[in-house]
């Protein structure tokens, strides 16, 4: 026996005896419970936005004209199997926390985030996949701000001893100490005999010595190299060459305006009110998607209470600055330029410039 749906036919065994209203009520209750009890280490699951919108329409949460995308709605039809294949790279479509996502995804347009119990319930009803999960991280226990690290930091680890390379993945919010532990565990070396360098553009730009700072604060970038230096009888290879000037022209990241209880997911988001699953239950149980700006790898959700708005300062508050940000990051990782601006460059300023110095 098969059941007609918006996207083909579902095997009868895949459909539990639930009405659309029962599905909506179950997802609503599970979402509220998950958001009320969110904690560090919880999982959020990605679901294709097109499938999610069809499901919202099926259970009566959307009608024609209510969504702000061009996705065609099928209000009276039951969705087919969950299809997340367009979210992942082909070679990693098996599904897990390590699933590699397409790099251009936007929350609210390409995917939505749901709690683990919601995913399980939807999977029981509809099957499909692949399964894509990401961890919840408590960024600020005081304000109960959480992020979902949808795009973990990918770093290429170069072992200086044999020039071998491997890719490692860590949250941008992970401490440098966690990076040391992971690297030493992978290569079976003692932490006391190891230095890890920021190896951007294949230069020893900066040794990662402050183990209490996050990888984000250390200004490590997606897909860049880091270099493993291992001492031999307490002798370091860097002691025999000129070390690059430390990067002191750091761009201090200013947090965008977010609410006091947020969860993150997709390249960096901030938003007003959401119940916790990105494009899901809003305060009036509408489960309507929220449109978010993407910046650098997270998505936020809130309990509805907004913090005070910060001043208009920093790259996060400006639009269309990704190219400028990329250029500045490249400049501050170029040792000759760093050294130039740390020294007496002011003596080269033309004080007689008729256009002025302002």
VOTORGU-612079 format. One line per 10 residues: their letters; for each residue x, z, y of N, C-alpha, C, O. Coordinates in steps of 0.001 Angstrom, whole numbers, m for minus. Layout:
% VOTORGU-612079
A = X/Z/Y/X/Z/Y/X/Z/Y/X/Z/Y; ...
//
This chain:
% VOTORGU-612079
XXXXXXXXXX = 847/0/m1204/0/0/0/872/0/1239/1856/736/1311; 518/m817/2210/1251/m846/3475/293/m609/4626/m909/m850/4519; 854/m127/5740/60/178/6920/556/m674/8071/1752/m651/8362; m322/m1437/8750/134/m2269/9872/631/m1413/11013/113/m325/11267; 1656/m1923/11707/2235/m1190/12832/2625/m2176/13911/2473/m3388/13757; 3142/m1621/15029/3548/m2462/16158/4747/m3312/15816/4959/m4354/16436; 5541/m2892/14838/6790/m3591/14557/6849/m4079/13114/7936/m4243/12560; 5697/m4309/12504/5686/m4794/11138/4800/m3914/10277/3720/m3504/10703; 5260/m3622/9052/4475/m2823/8128/5294/m1641/7650/6481/m1763/7348; 4628/m485/7588/5265/731/7113/4837/996/5680/3657/845/5365
XXXXXXXXXX = 5764/1392/4790/5354/1838/3461/4438/3045/3600/4669/3903/4451; 3411/3117/2780/2467/4225/2895/3158/5562/2710/2762/6553/3324; 4196/5604/1865/4881/6864/1580/5593/7417/2797/5888/8611/2847; 5880/6561/3793/6625/7020/4958/5730/7659/6002/6233/8211/6981; 4408/7600/5821/3477/8107/6829/2781/9358/6325/2062/9312/5327; 2986/10453/6992/2261/11661/6662/845/11539/7215/618/10784/8161; m115/12271/6641/m1509/12165/7099/m1722/12864/8431/m2405/13887/8500; m1137/12311/9492/m1270/12878/10834/m1917/11852/11749/m1617/10661/11675; m2789/12315/12596/m3335/11440/13621/m2352/11363/14779/m1395/12135/14843; m2590/10430/15692/m1726/10315/16868/m1734/11606/17670/m697/12032/18179
XXXXXXXXXX = m2899/12229/17783/m2995/13481/18537/m2202/14591/17868/m1586/15410/18550; m2208/14628/16545/m1459/15653/15812/44/15437/15971/806/16394/16109; 462/14172/15949/1885/13890/16162/2318/14356/17546/3360/14993/17699; 1522/14038/18533/1846/14432/19905/1949/15947/20032/2896/16458/20629; 976/16668/19472/976/18126/19560/2186/18725/18846/2785/19683/19334; 2546/18162/17693/3682/18684/16934/4989/18488/17692/5809/19403/17775; 5182/17290/18247/6404/17013/19003/6463/17871/20262/7526/18368/20631; 5330/18041/20914/5254/18889/22113/5697/20309/21785/6537/20879/22482; 5130/20883/20718/5446/22266/20355/6909/22429/19961/7561/23388/20374; 7423/21502/19167/8817/21594/18729/9781/21456/19901/10814/22124/19948
XXXXXXXXXX = 9436/20588/20845/10301/20393/22007/10346/21645/22865/11417/22076/23294; 9190/22222/23111/9140/23432/23935/9915/24583/23290/10626/25325/23968; 9767/24715/21991/10481/25779/21286/11988/25569/21358/12736/26518/21594; 12437/24333/21158/13872/24035/21204/14442/24280/22591/15541/24819/22720; 13716/23894/23624/14207/24060/24987/14239/25525/25402/15114/25944/26159; 13284/26297/24904/13234/27717/25252/14358/28499/24592/14763/29549/25091; 14866/27992/23468/15888/28719/22710/17196/27945/22600/17968/28159/21665; 17450/27048/23548/18656/26225/23470/19903/27096/23529/19935/28100/24240; 20922/26709/22781/22178/27456/22764/23331/26506/22484/23141/25377/22032; 24522/26993/22763/25733/26212/22537/25833/25820/21067/25652/26655/20180
XXXXXXXXXX = 26119/24557/20816/26261/24086/19446/25017/23446/18861/25080/22845/17789; 23871/23565/19556/22668/22863/19097/22914/21353/19097/23873/20865/19695; 22043/20639/18425/22164/19183/18376/20999/18526/19098/19868/19009/19051; 21292/17429/19760/20271/16544/20302/20488/15169/19676/21622/14759/19430; 19393/14468/19423/19444/13187/18728/19022/12059/19659/18090/12201/20450; 19721/10942/19549/19389/9768/20344/18364/8919/19605/18465/8708/18397; 17381/8438/20349/16371/7529/19810/16242/6351/20766/16243/6520/21986; 16133/5173/20202/15953/3963/21006/14807/4144/21993/13716/4571/21617; 15063/3815/23262/14034/3982/24292/12829/3080/24045/11695/3480/24309; 13059/1874/23545/11935/968/23287/11029/1541/22199/9805/1476/22304
XXXXXXXXXX = 11649/2112/21137/10826/2719/20086/10096/3938/20634/8911/4133/20362; 10803/4756/21406/10221/5975/21971/9027/5638/22879/8007/6326/22847; 9160/4590/23678/8073/4191/24567/6863/3722/23768/5724/4027/24124; 7106/2980/22684/6002/2556/21821/5300/3757/21198/4075/3786/21081; 6101/4751/20799/5494/5952/20210/4679/6712/21256/3575/7175/20969; 5223/6841/22471/4480/7509/23538/3144/6815/23792/2122/7468/24003; 3168/5495/23769/1939/4733/23975/961/4970/22827/m242/5116/23042; 1491/5007/21612/650/5204/20423/m74/6547/20451/m1245/6630/20082; 625/7602/20890/7/8936/20889/m732/9229/22186/m1211/10345/22389; m829/8234/23067/m1640/8386/24263/m937/8969/25465/m1590/9456/26388
XXXXXXXXXX = 385/8927/25471/1139/9481/26598/1440/8438/27655/1781/8784/28785; 1317/7155/27302/1536/6070/28258/402/5075/28141/m175/4891/27069; 92/4443/29240/m843/3323/29231/m209/2193/30011/835/2398/30630; m783/1037/30008/m185/m111/30684/77/197/32145/m791/711/32850; 1290/m123/32595/1640/43/34001/2258/1382/34332/2713/1577/35459; 2294/2336/33371/2812/3661/33690/4320/3739/33565/4947/4570/34222; 4916/2895/32740/6363/2961/32597/7022/2043/33609/6425/1072/34075; 8307/2378/33951/8987/1605/34984/9993/633/34387/10977/281/35036; 9753/200/33162/10612/m791/32531/9752/m1995/32161/8540/m2001/32380; 10394/m3008/31601/9662/m4210/31203/9273/m4178/29734/8897/m5202/29164
XXXXXXXXXX = 9365/m2980/29109/9050/m2880/27691/7547/m3077/27482/6750/m2361/28089; 7147/m4017/26651/5711/m4211/26420/5129/m3042/25638/5733/m2599/24661; 3975/m2534/26043/3356/m1395/25397/2294/m1856/24396/1623/m2867/24605; 2155/m1101/23312/1146/m1383/22304/334/m103/22106/546/614/21128; m581/191/23010/m1253/1488/23013/m1955/1833/21712/m2011/3006/21345; m2499/835/20995/m3324/1141/19830/m2560/1038/18522/m3135/1288/17463; m1294/680/18559/m549/405/17334/456/1500/17019/1079/2070/17915; 599/1776/15757/1589/2751/15300/2958/2075/15261/3072/967/14738; 4011/2717/15805/5343/2095/15775/5841/1907/14351/5411/2598/13427; 6757/957/14193/7404/788/12905/8506/1811/12719/8510/2845/13387
XXXXXXXXXX = 9435/1537/11826/10549/2453/11586/11388/2624/12852/11497/1710/13668; 11976/3806/12999/12897/4054/14109/14081/3102/13961/14700/3032/12899; 14386/2382/15011/15473/1398/14953/16486/1686/16059/16281/1324/17217; 17578/2343/15681/18643/2690/16630/19844/1757/16538/20898/2050/17104; 19699/649/15840/20865/m199/15586/21483/m765/16852/22694/m981/16905; 20669/m1007/17874/21211/m1571/19114/22009/m545/19920/22694/m907/20876; 21924/721/19543/22651/1761/20277/24087/1923/19799/24922/2463/20524; 24383/1465/18589/25679/1755/17983/26486/487/17771/25944/m616/17707; 27806/673/17661/28674/m434/17283/28462/m735/15813/28206/174/15024; 28564/m1981/15443/28253/m2393/14075/29088/m1661/13040/28591/m1296/11975
XXXXXXXXXX = 30369/m1446/13358/31250/m858/12359/31012/631/12156/31578/1225/11238; 30170/1254/13012/29930/2689/12868/28441/2994/12757/27984/4051/13193; 27696/2077/12181/26245/2233/12165/25742/3134/11041/24536/3196/10803; 26645/3838/10339/26217/4689/9238/25465/5915/9721/24577/6399/9019; 25797/6438/10909/25043/7532/11500/25636/8897/11260/25718/9344/10116; 26054/9573/12321/26570/10935/12253/26954/11351/13657/26694/10632/14621; 27588/12540/13772/28076/12976/15077/29196/12073/15569/29447/11986/16771; 29873/11395/14633/30992/10540/15010/30559/9099/15274/31400/8234/15517; 29276/8842/15229/28795/7481/15450/29257/6965/16802/29076/7620/17828; 29853/5788/16789/30370/5175/18018/29246/4413/18710/28651/3501/18135
XXXXXXXXXX = 28962/4803/19958/27883/4173/20703/28382/2985/21514/29557/2906/21872; 27473/2069/21795/27763/1043/22789/28089/1747/24104/27454/2748/24439; 29070/1240/24853/29563/1948/26032/28672/1808/27267/28889/2515/28251; 27699/940/27248/26923/684/28470/25518/1272/28415/24657/873/29200; 25271/2198/27518/23927/2741/27361/23545/3651/28521/24380/4367/29074; 22263/3606/28875/21730/4466/29930/20543/5247/29382/19639/4690/28760; 20574/6557/29632/19447/7373/29209/18214/6997/30023/18294/6781/31232; 17077/6922/29341/15847/6535/30014/15618/5042/30014/14498/4586/30245; 16674/4267/29756/16550/2811/29656/16858/2333/28242/16141/1499/27689; 17929/2867/27662/18340/2449/26321/18029/3498/25257/17787/3150/24102
XXXXXXXXXX = 18034/4747/25624/17798/5807/24644/17175/7018/25320/17200/7157/26542; 16617/7886/24490/16153/9195/24943/16743/10241/24012/17165/9919/22901; 16775/11493/24459/17327/12592/23672/16204/13506/23207/15326/13871/23989; 16234/13875/21931/15225/14788/21394/15923/15892/20607/17017/15678/20084; 15298/17083/20513/15879/18164/19709/15919/17806/18229/15255/16873/17777; 16712/18567/17490/16908/18285/16072/15591/18321/15287/15337/17437/14468; 14757/19328/15530/13504/19440/14779/12548/18296/15099/11780/17868/14238; 12592/17803/16329/11758/16653/16686/12230/15416/15929/11422/14657/15395; 13561/15221/15890/14094/14083/15140/13671/14151/13673/13247/13149/13097; 13787/15339/13070/13435/15470/11655/11966/15132/11414/11619/14468/10437
XXXXXXXXXX = 11111/15599/12322/9686/15324/12162/9401/13827/12318/8667/13242/11521; 9982/13219/13341/9779/11781/13534/10330/10984/12357/9734/9991/11941; 11471/11423/11821/12060/10721/10681/11171/10861/9446/11023/9912/8677; 10578/12045/9254/9653/12229/8132/8476/11265/8228/8003/10734/7223; 8017/11052/9453/6863/10179/9650/7213/8700/9581/6449/7904/9035; 8368/8329/10132/8659/6910/10358/9889/6367/9628/10034/5153/9486; 10767/7246/9167/12031/6806/8548/12863/6014/9557/12704/6174/10767; 13754/5153/9045/14595/4340/9935/15919/5006/10250/16399/5844/9488; 16509/4630/11380/17814/5134/11771/18607/4055/12501/18014/3106/13014; 19942/4178/12561/20736/5270/12003/20594/6567/12795/20174/6568/13952
XXXXXXXXXX = 20952/7654/12149/20914/8974/12773/22090/9119/13738/23236/8857/13373; 21799/9537/14970/22844/9695/15988/22669/11060/16640/21699/11280/17365; 23587/11968/16392/23478/13314/16956/24663/13620/17856/25761/13096/17666; 24419/14476/18837/25462/14942/19745/25253/16430/20016/24125/16923/20023; 26364/17135/20239/26298/18584/20407/25924/18990/21825/26267/18325/22802; 25206/20108/21898/24899/20742/23175/26040/21691/23518/26495/22458/22669; 26501/21637/24764/27596/22487/25223/27107/23320/26392/26496/22793/27321; 27373/24624/26351/27019/25495/27471/28114/25396/28520/29216/25912/28331; 27808/24734/29618/28798/24527/30664/28911/25731/31585/29996/26034/32081; 27807/26416/31816/27800/27571/32724/26807/28605/32205/25607/28482/32449
XXXXXXXXXX = 27299/29636/31482/26397/30648/30913/25581/31383/31968/24446/31779/31704; 26145/31569/33161/25448/32310/34211/24164/31606/34633/23103/32225/34712; 24272/30307/34903/23096/29547/35342/22375/28873/34183/21403/28145/34384; 22859/29122/32962/22282/28499/31762/22221/26982/31902/21188/26353/31672; 23352/26422/32283/23442/24964/32402/24097/24410/31150/25187/24832/30763; 23421/23460/30526/23910/22871/29288/24104/21369/29469/23439/20730/30284; 25029/20828/28689/25230/19383/28668/25235/18895/27224/25646/19608/26309; 24778/17685/27049/24902/17009/25761/25985/15955/25932/25848/15038/26742; 27045/16087/25177/28197/15208/25346/27972/13915/24567/28505/13734/23472; 27181/13027/25144/26835/11783/24461/28057/10888/24280/28207/10236/23247
XXXXXXXXXX = 28928/10859/25287/30141/10052/25213/31364/10971/25244/31906/11220/26321; 31811/11479/24096/33029/12303/24078/34229/11492/24558/34218/10261/24555; 35254/12217/24966/36472/11572/25444/37250/11008/24256/37550/11731/23307; 37574/9720/24310/38405/9072/23296/39831/8991/23831/40068/8414/24892; 40765/9561/23104/42168/9544/23512/43011/8933/22404/42774/9181/21221; 43992/8136/22793/44925/7571/21820/46164/8448/21770/46926/8513/22735; 46364/9119/20653/47500/10019/20477/48698/9238/19944/48645/8671/18853; 49776/9216/20722/51016/8555/20314/52009/9621/19872/52340/10522/20642; 52485/9522/18636/53503/10445/18130/54871/9882/18502/55269/8829/18003; 55586/10579/19375/56866/10083/19876/57892/9907/18768/58828/9120/18912
XXXXXXXXXX = 57730/10626/17667/58729/10562/16597/58751/9204/15899/59819/8713/15532; 57587/8599/15715/57553/7313/15008/56681/6267/15704/56447/5182/15172; 56207/6611/16898/55358/5698/17684/54028/5379/17010/53369/4406/17377; 53633/6176/16042/52334/5952/15412/51223/6346/16379/51420/7169/17274; 50063/5747/16183/48936/6000/17089/47682/6299/16283/47457/5729/15216; 46884/7189/16807/45586/7481/16218/44620/7886/17326/45037/8383/18371; 43347/7673/17094/42332/8021/18088/41734/9379/17766/41378/9655/16620; 41627/10224/18783/40974/11515/18617/39831/11613/19621/39856/10976/20674; 38832/12417/19280/37657/12570/20139/37442/14043/20439/37443/14885/19541; 37260/14334/21709/36973/15695/22160/36043/15629/23358/36004/14633/24081
XXXXXXXXXX = 35302/16695/23555/34477/16773/24755/35357/16866/25983/36433/17463/25933; 34913/16282/27088/35629/16436/28354/35677/17898/28782/36551/18296/29553; 34740/18695/28283/34689/20110/28634/35542/20968/27706/35632/22180/27901; 36167/20363/26704/37056/21111/25817/38304/21541/26581/38767/20837/27479; 38837/22689/26220/40050/23189/26853/41270/22426/26332/41252/21865/25237; 42314/22421/27135/43577/21822/26695/44074/22536/25439/44687/21913/24572; 43811/23833/25340/44216/24590/24150/43550/24029/22893/44161/24019/21824; 42303/23562/23012/41619/22952/21871/42283/21637/21486/42371/21301/20305; 42749/20897/22481/43466/19652/22206/44741/19941/21425/45052/19245/20458; 45479/20968/21845/46701/21345/21126/46385/21729/19680/47079/21305/18757
XXXXXXXXXX = 45332/22537/19485/44984/22963/18129/44618/21773/17250/45037/21693/16095; 43834/20851/17804/43421/19687/17026/44613/18820/16653/44751/18417/15498; 45475/18530/17621/46635/17670/17373/47566/18305/16346/48030/17635/15424; 47834/19588/16504/48746/20269/15577/48164/20335/14173/48894/20249/13186; 46845/20487/14086/46198/20508/12779/46269/19138/12111/46521/19042/10910; 46050/18088/12881/46080/16733/12327/47464/16352/11822/47598/15680/10799; 48504/16790/12554/49870/16361/12234/50700/17448/11568/51887/17258/11304; 50069/18596/11294/50742/19698/10586/52038/20119/11266/53089/20192/10628; 51956/20394/12558/53110/20891/13304/52722/22187/14003/51546/22439/14264; 53732/23008/14302/53482/24273/14978/53286/24043/16475/53968/23219/17084
XXXXXXXXXX = 52342/24785/17057/52073/24621/18483/53286/24950/19339/53478/24355/20399; 54106/25894/18886/55275/26293/19676/56319/25187/19768/57207/25240/20618; 56216/24186/18896/57193/23098/18881/56634/21804/19470/57193/20726/19272; 55537/21926/20188/54833/20725/20641/54594/20753/22144/54239/21784/22716; 54796/19601/22768/54330/19344/24122/53416/18127/24055/53680/17184/23309; 52352/18152/24828/51477/16987/24936/51519/16502/26376/51346/17278/27316; 51750/15210/26530/51894/14610/27860/50722/13693/28175/50198/13007/27297; 50322/13691/29432/49447/12646/29958/50283/11372/29981/51241/11268/30746; 49919/10399/29138/50731/9197/28965/50009/7971/29511/50075/6885/28935; 49321/8164/30625/48581/7074/31257/49530/5940/31633/50580/6171/32233
XXXXXXXXXX = 49152/4710/31275/49963/3515/31505/51362/3651/30901/52340/3119/31427; 51428/4379/29782/52656/4537/28997/53784/5226/29774/54961/4977/29514; 53422/6084/30720/54403/6866/31474/54157/8343/31239/53012/8781/31129; 55245/9115/31162/55101/10566/31051/54739/11118/32423/55606/11564/33175; 53460/11083/32734/53020/11462/34066/52994/12964/34274/53433/13461/35311; 52479/13689/33285/52327/15122/33461/52251/15793/32100/51527/15339/31214; 53003/16881/31936/52908/17663/30712/51700/18587/30824/51506/19242/31848; 50900/18637/29782/49695/19465/29795/50077/20896/29436/50148/21265/28264; 50319/21680/30461/50796/23051/30257/49725/24103/30483/49783/25181/29892; 48753/23807/31326/47687/24773/31600/46626/24657/30513/45747/23797/30573
XXXXXXXXXX = 46720/25520/29538/45839/25383/28381/44439/25932/28617/43570/25818/27753; 44223/26521/29772/42898/27055/30090/42030/26054/30843/40827/26272/30993; 42619/24966/31316/41822/23974/32024/41174/23022/31035/41632/22882/29901; 40121/22379/31464/39434/21423/30601/40133/20069/30661/40933/19807/31559; 39823/19224/29701/40400/17875/29705/39936/17106/30930/40662/16257/31447; 38741/17398/31390/38237/16773/32609/39059/17216/33809/39418/16397/34655; 39360/18521/33888/40168/19041/34986/41599/18525/34911/42266/18376/35935; 42070/18251/33692/43410/17690/33518/43447/16200/33847/44507/15577/33783; 42302/15627/34197/42170/14229/34622/42530/13229/33527/43060/12153/33804; 42238/13595/32289/42408/12635/31207/41217/11689/31208/40074/12115/31372
XXXXXXXXXX = 41492/10406/31024/40477/9367/31149/40110/8786/29792/40886/8860/28840; 38932/8216/29717/38466/7586/28487/39431/6499/28029/39821/5635/28814; 39812/6546/26758/40658/5547/26093/42117/5553/26550/42866/4645/26189; 42538/6535/27321/43938/6548/27730/44814/7148/26628/44310/7730/25668; 46131/6998/26781/47075/7547/25819/47507/8954/26209/47608/9288/27389; 47759/9773/25188/48483/11025/25366/49665/10974/24405/49585/10349/23347; 50745/11624/24771/51987/11528/24001/52330/12873/23390/52334/13893/24081; 52617/12877/22100/53049/14087/21409/54566/14133/21364/55212/13232/20829; 55126/15191/21930/56570/15414/21895/56837/16642/21029/56306/17720/21294; 57650/16478/20008/57967/17568/19084/59443/17900/19203/60296/17015/19129
XXXXXXXXXX = 59739/19179/19387/61137/19588/19559/61869/19590/18225/61285/19860/17175; 63148/19286/18289/64025/19362/17122/65091/20406/17427/65958/20187/18273; 65025/21535/16740/65964/22636/16997/65930/23044/18470/66970/23215/19107; 64713/23196/18996/64497/23624/20384/65053/22645/21414/65279/23019/22565; 65270/21414/21015/65726/20374/21945/64572/19400/22166/63995/18868/21218; 64249/19181/23444/63146/18292/23797/63696/16979/24341/64638/16971/25133; 63104/15881/23914/63574/14576/24388/63423/14453/25896/64213/13765/26542; 62421/15109/26462/62196/15011/27904/63272/15729/28702/63402/15495/29904; 64054/16606/28054/65139/17289/28757/66295/16347/29051/67167/16663/29860; 66304/15196/28398/67433/14278/28541/67082/13056/29376/67836/12084/29419
XXXXXXXXXX = 65948/13112/30028/65578/12003/30902/64901/12557/32138/64477/13713/32166; 64804/11739/33141/64168/12168/34388/62678/12269/34178/62031/11313/33751; 62147/13411/34476/60717/13597/34299/59965/13042/35500/60437/13091/36635; 58803/12522/35218/57979/11993/36297/57471/13126/37159/57251/14240/36684; 57291/12830/38421/56751/13821/39334/55361/14218/38889/54541/13368/38540; 55097/15519/38902/53779/15991/38498/52709/15436/39424/52933/15260/40621; 51563/15169/38860/50458/14621/39651/49796/15731/40446/48954/16462/39923; 50173/15857/41706/49589/16896/42528/48500/16355/43438/47843/17116/44149; 48305/15027/43418/47248/14446/44235/45967/14392/43421/45383/13325/43229; 45541/15541/42949/44390/15594/42072/43102/15406/42847/42932/15950/43938
XXXXXXXXXX = 42187/14622/42266/40853/14504/42832/40012/15607/42213/39688/15545/41027; 39655/16610/42997/38895/17720/42463/37447/17293/42304/36789/16971/43294; 36933/17285/41068/35570/16809/40876/34562/17789/41437/34615/18980/41131; 33627/17294/42270/32544/18121/42775/31310/17824/41948/30945/16664/41753; 30668/18878/41462/29498/18693/40629/28361/18071/41432/28127/18471/42572; 27656/17111/40865/26486/16592/41551/25386/17637/41559/25418/18585/40775; 24411/17465/42443/23312/18409/42510/22550/18404/41198/22057/17362/40765; 22452/19561/40566/21717/19673/39315/20843/20902/39378/21010/21759/40245; 19896/20978/38435/19076/22147/38386/19758/23237/37591/20790/23003/36962; 19176/24445/37618/19883/25597/37085/19911/25641/35576/20618/26468/35001
XXXXXXXXXX = 19154/24766/34910/19166/24765/33449/19170/23343/32987/18128/22689/32944; 20355/22851/32633/20446/21433/32386/21077/21117/31058/21910/21869/30552; 20660/19962/30479/21324/19455/29276/21807/18066/29570/21170/17303/30297; 22940/17748/28995/23509/16481/29339/23472/15474/28224/23376/15877/27064; 23542/14231/28489/23636/13174/27502/23916/11838/28028/22884/11587/28652; 24544/11025/28127/24881/9702/28454/25759/9666/29613/25870/10712/30252; 26401/8636/29991/27378/8672/31045/26775/9398/32210/25657/8982/32515; 27362/10622/33109/26922/11889/33745/25637/11835/34519/25452/10989/35395; 24762/12733/34193/23461/12673/34820/23160/13919/35583/23665/14994/35261; 22340/13788/36594/21702/14948/37153/20283/14553/37465/20012/13414/37848
XXXXXXXXXX = 19379/15491/37302/17991/15175/37546/17253/16415/38008/17806/17515/38009; 16008/16234/38398/15215/17361/38834/14682/18111/37648/15421/18867/37017; 13406/17926/37320/12842/18669/36209/12727/17830/34965/12232/16703/34989; 13196/18404/33874/12933/17854/32557/12954/19009/31601/13666/19990/31820; 12196/18910/30559/12071/20043/29666/13245/20202/28746/13355/21231/28079; 14145/19214/28675/15318/19441/27864/15684/18331/26936/16727/18420/26288; 14901/17285/26824/15279/16220/25915/15429/14914/26661/15176/13844/26107; 15836/14994/27910/16051/13784/28675/14728/13149/29027/14027/13638/29913; 14369/12072/28356/13101/11429/28643/12067/11960/27686/11758/11299/26694; 11522/13127/27945/10560/13672/27018/9528/14485/27741/8942/14027/28722
XXXXXXXXXX = 9295/15704/27264/8208/16507/27799/8488/16960/29203/9481/17647/29444; 7647/16597/30131/7754/17125/31475/6821/18315/31582/6198/18711/30597; 6721/18889/32778/6003/20142/32921/4528/20003/32567/3897/20976/32155; 3966/18791/32726/2550/18618/32430/2327/17976/31063/1291/17360/30816; 3324/18130/30170/3242/17623/28805/3114/16110/28734/2554/15588/27770; 3617/15401/29722/3432/13951/29751/4433/13202/28908/4205/12033/28595; 5528/13820/28528/6562/13152/27739/7008/11852/28380/7389/10910/27684; 6963/11795/29702/7328/10563/30397/8818/10485/30608/9446/11515/30851; 9427/9291/30526/10867/9152/30716/11260/9401/32153/10512/9098/33083; 12454/9961/32322/13019/10181/33644/14154/9205/33863/14949/8965/32955
XXXXXXXXXX = 14241/8641/35053/15326/7722/35377/16488/8522/35914/16296/9376/36779; 17705/8269/35420/18866/9050/35799/20012/8147/36190/20108/7005/35741; 20891/8680/37044/22097/7958/37425/23191/8292/36437/23325/9443/36021; 23979/7294/36055/25042/7487/35096/26364/7556/35812/26682/6693/36630; 27150/8598/35504/28444/8708/36154/29560/8859/35142/30444/8004/35096; 29565/9914/34319/30757/10051/33491/30566/10728/32155/31479/11426/31712; 29441/10569/31484/29415/10943/30093/28440/12004/29681/28456/12393/28513; 27596/12500/30542/26675/13555/30174/25262/13239/30632/25017/12271/31352; 24327/14095/30185/22955/14044/30684/22481/15469/30845/22866/16337/30060; 21659/15731/31837/21254/17102/32133/19764/17307/31940/18984/16363/32062
XXXXXXXXXX = 19353/18566/31630/17951/18892/31728/17798/20250/32355/18745/21035/32409; 16585/20531/32837/16401/21691/33697/15149/22456/33344/14231/21921/32723; 15119/23727/33749/13905/24510/33585/13003/24402/34791/11983/25087/34867; 13364/23544/35743/12493/23300/36866/12910/23961/38147/12337/23667/39196; 13899/24857/38110/14353/25536/39316/15597/24866/39833/16613/24840/39138; 15551/24324/41025/16696/23600/41564/17639/24528/42289/17204/25472/42949; 18926/24267/42174/19925/24977/42958/19915/24435/44373/19289/23412/44649; 20610/25121/45270/20766/24616/46623/21536/23308/46590/22446/23141/45777; 21183/22392/47457/21847/21095/47510/23216/21254/48145/23351/21877/49199; 24231/20689/47503/25591/20763/48024/25755/19835/49224/24907/18982/49484
XXXXXXXXXX = 26845/20012/49941/27148/19146/51077/27479/17741/50636/27758/17491/49463; 27445/16830/51582/27727/15428/51269/29223/15216/51217/29813/14668/52148; 29842/15652/50123/31290/15592/49996/31660/15109/48604/31055/15529/47618; 32642/14237/48518/33175/13868/47221/32556/12601/46656/31492/12162/47092; 33242/12023/45677/32831/10737/45126/31490/10803/44417/30772/9805/44357; 31138/11980/43873/29890/12077/43129/28676/11868/44025/27603/11512/43538; 28833/12086/45335/27700/11971/46241/27556/10576/46841/26633/10329/47616; 28437/9684/46498/28410/8343/47072/27952/7334/46038/28178/7509/44841; 27316/6292/46499/26879/5253/45586/27918/4158/45428/28710/3909/46337; 27915/3504/44275/28784/2338/44023/30257/2638/44258/30979/1822/44830
XXXXXXXXXX = 30703/3816/43812/32110/4183/44030/32935/4081/42758/34075/4543/42734; 32389/3485/41698/33128/3469/40441/34432/2696/40564/35442/3080/39973; 34415/1597/41335/35641/817/41483/36663/1577/42328/37853/1583/42012; 36199/2217/43402/37103/3009/44232/37669/4182/43436/38856/4493/43531; 36814/4825/42659/37260/5952/41845/38322/5502/40846/39332/6180/40656; 38090/4361/40212/39053/3824/39250/40385/3514/39924/41448/3802/39374; 40322/2920/41129/41550/2588/41854/42324/3845/42233/43547/3892/42103; 41608/4862/42699/42281/6104/43096/42913/6782/41888/44033/7285/41971; 42193/6795/40757/42756/7403/39552/44036/6680/39131/44996/7311/38689; 44043/5361/39272/45251/4601/38932/46390/4949/39881/47536/5092/39455
XXXXXXXXXX = 46077/5086/41162/47111/5400/42150/47732/6767/41907/48949/6926/41994; 46886/7763/41599/47426/9116/41445/48171/9290/40130/48825/10312/39918; 48076/8295/39238/48861/8331/38010/50095/7431/38104/50754/7173/37096; 50406/6961/39297/51590/6125/39503/52662/6970/40179/52593/7193/41388; 53661/7450/39420/54645/8407/39950/55296/8018/41266/55414/8884/42134; 55735/6756/41483/56363/6440/42779/55429/6675/43960/55865/7150/45009; 54156/6351/43801/53202/6568/44890/52928/8049/45099/52809/8515/46232; 52829/8785/43994/52626/10233/44102/53778/10867/44864/53574/11676/45770; 55004/10483/44479/56191/11037/45137/56221/10664/46616/56598/11475/47462; 55823/9434/46918/55838/8971/48307/54919/9822/49177/55307/10247/50265
XXXXXXXXXX = 53708/10069/48702/52748/10805/49518/53003/12310/49525/52447/13031/50354; 53833/12782/48612/54197/14199/48628/55383/14462/49545/55694/15612/49854; 56034/13407/49973/57215/13565/50830/56871/13205/52271/55695/13128/52628; 57870/12987/53086/57670/12805/54524/57228/11388/54872/57915/10674/55602; 56091/10996/54349/55592/9657/54669/55121/9571/56118/54985/8475/56662; 54869/10731/56749/54332/10725/58120/55296/10099/59117/54878/9605/60164; 56599/10120/58792/57566/9549/59727/57440/8031/59808/57981/7415/60726; 56745/7434/58876/56567/5986/58880/55274/5559/59573/54991/4366/59673; 54497/6514/60046/53260/6174/60747/53584/5643/62137/54388/6230/62861; 52972/4557/62495/53178/3949/63811/52318/4680/64840/51121/4420/64960
XXXXXXXX = 52935/5590/65573/52193/6402/66548/51812/5615/67792/51026/6086/68614; 52377/4398/67934/52067/3578/69107/51056/2480/68794/50876/1544/69573; 50419/2605/67676/49419/1615/67279/48289/1582/68309/47623/2597/68513; 48057/433/68966/47008/350/70002/45602/584/69458/44673/866/70215; 45454/464/68140/44131/695/67554/43849/2173/67359/42727/2554/67026; 44862/3011/67564/44660/4444/67453/45014/4985/66083/45338/4234/65163; 44947/6303/65963/45337/6978/64726/44159/7664/64057/44338/8361/63058; 42973/7482/64583/41824/8192/64027/41329/7492/62765/40364/7941/62148
//
